[in-house]
Amino acid sequence: MIIATLIGLLTFVLASTVHYLALAHLHRRLNHEARSGLPIVVSGIIGAGLAHLAEAALYATSFTLLDAFDLGGFKGGEADGFMDIFYFSLVNYTSLGLGDIYPTGHSRFLAGLESLNGFLLISCSASFIFLLMRNQMDGPTSGGIQKSD
């Protein structure tokens, strides 16, 4: 259980760090773009989406690591390759939870962490995109995403 907990917490912190760095990079880049309006917002959505895919891939890698240590696995459906584990990770990260593949053993702990982390990070992305849209619809600003009054 200790190894599974450490892998889970490390993945949680790593995914959160990746997300922060991705949004910070998007913020800097989109603030220096000469374009405005739709291209800025779409770029923000695509960038945040790519960050989420990378984070789900981190969790899929951690699930694979737990399986390699024989600490957990999956049942139901076809879960015999990385793409199947990545599919589960995406479904779990978004809290959709289809249930055709489900974790066993200590992988259940990691699945719970992933769902919580996904919810938090998707909420951060929604807030980021909201601010991008608000600033683009309010007209030109001096710094893109700014502190609200």
C-alpha positions in Angstrom: 0.0 0.0 0.0 2.9 2.4 0.7 4.3 2.1 -2.8 0.8 2.7 -4.4 0.2 5.7 -2.1 3.6 7.2 -3.1 3.0 6.6 -6.8 -0.5 8.1 -6.5 0.7 11.2 -4.6 3.6 11.7 -6.9 1.3 11.5 -9.9 -1.1 13.9 -8.4 1.6 16.5 -7.8 3.2 15.9 -11.2 -0.1 16.3 -13.0 -0.9 19.4 -11.1 2.5 20.9 -11.9 2.2 20.1 -15.6 -1.2 21.8 -15.6 0.1 24.9 -13.8 3.0 25.2 -16.2 0.8 24.7 -19.3 -1.7 27.3 -18.2 1.2 29.7 -17.2 2.8 29.2 -20.7 -0.6 29.8 -22.4 -1.1 32.9 -20.4 2.3 34.4 -21.3 2.0 33.4 -25.0 -1.6 34.5 -25.5 -0.9 37.9 -23.8 1.7 38.6 -26.4 -0.4 37.6 -29.4 -1.3 40.3 -31.9 -4.6 38.4 -32.6 -7.7 38.8 -30.5 -11.1 37.2 -30.2 -11.8 33.7 -31.4 -8.2 32.7 -32.2 -7.0 33.5 -28.7 -9.9 31.6 -27.0 -9.6 28.6 -29.3 -5.8 28.5 -28.7 -6.6 28.5 -24.9 -9.1 25.7 -25.3 -6.7 23.6 -27.4 -3.8 24.2 -25.1 -5.7 23.3 -22.0 -7.1 20.2 -23.8 -3.6 19.1 -24.7 -2.5 19.6 -21.1 -5.4 17.4 -19.9 -4.4 14.7 -22.4 -0.8 14.8 -21.0 -2.1 14.5 -17.5 -4.3 11.5 -18.2 -1.3 9.9 -19.9 0.7 10.4 -16.7 -2.0 8.6 -14.8 -2.1 5.9 -17.4 1.6 5.4 -16.9 1.2 5.2 -13.2 -1.5 2.6 -13.6 0.9 0.6 -15.8 3.6 1.0 -13.1 1.2 -0.4 -10.5 0.4 -3.3 -12.7 4.1 -4.0 -13.3 4.6 -4.1 -9.5 1.6 -6.4 -9.3 -0.2 -3.9 -7.0 -3.3 -3.5 -9.1 -4.8 -4.1 -12.5 -8.0 -3.9 -14.4 -11.0 -6.2 -15.0 -13.9 -6.0 -17.5 -13.6 -5.3 -21.1 -10.3 -5.4 -22.9 -7.6 -3.9 -20.8 -4.5 -5.5 -22.1 -2.5 -2.6 -23.6 -1.5 0.9 -22.8 -4.2 2.4 -25.1 -6.9 0.6 -23.1 -5.4 1.9 -19.8 -5.1 5.4 -21.4 -8.8 5.1 -22.3 -9.7 4.2 -18.7 -7.6 7.1 -17.5 -9.4 9.6 -19.8 -12.8 8.3 -18.7 -11.8 8.4 -15.1 -9.9 11.8 -15.3 -13.1 13.5 -16.6 -15.2 11.7 -13.9 -17.3 10.2 -16.7 -16.8 6.7 -15.3 -18.3 4.5 -18.0 -17.4 1.4 -16.0 -16.6 -1.0 -18.9 -13.1 -1.3 -17.5 -12.5 -1.0 -13.7 -9.5 -1.0 -11.5 -8.6 -3.7 -9.0 -6.3 -3.8 -6.0 -4.4 -0.6 -5.1 -5.1 0.8 -8.5 -8.5 1.8 -7.0 -6.7 4.3 -4.8 -5.0 5.8 -7.8 -8.3 6.0 -9.7 -9.8 8.0 -6.9 -6.9 10.4 -6.8 -7.1 10.8 -10.6 -10.8 11.6 -10.5 -10.3 14.2 -7.8 -7.3 15.7 -9.6 -9.1 15.7 -13.0 -12.1 17.5 -11.5 -9.8 20.2 -9.9 -7.7 20.7 -13.0 -10.7 20.8 -15.4 -12.2 23.4 -13.1 -8.9 25.5 -13.4 -9.1 25.2 -17.1 -12.7 26.3 -17.2 -11.8 29.4 -15.1 -8.9 30.1 -17.4 -11.0 29.9 -20.5 -13.8 32.0 -18.9 -11.2 34.7 -18.2 -9.9 34.5 -21.8 -13.4 34.8 -23.2 -14.4 37.7 -20.9 -11.2 39.7 -21.7 -11.6 39.1 -25.4 -15.3 40.1 -25.4 -14.6 43.2 -23.3 -12.3 44.6 -25.9 -8.6 45.2 -26.0 -6.9 45.1 -22.6 -3.4 46.0 -21.6 -2.5 42.5 -20.4 -4.9 39.7 -21.4 -6.0 37.9 -18.3 -6.2 40.5 -15.6 -7.2 40.7 -12.0 -10.9 41.5 -11.9 -12.1 44.7 -10.2 
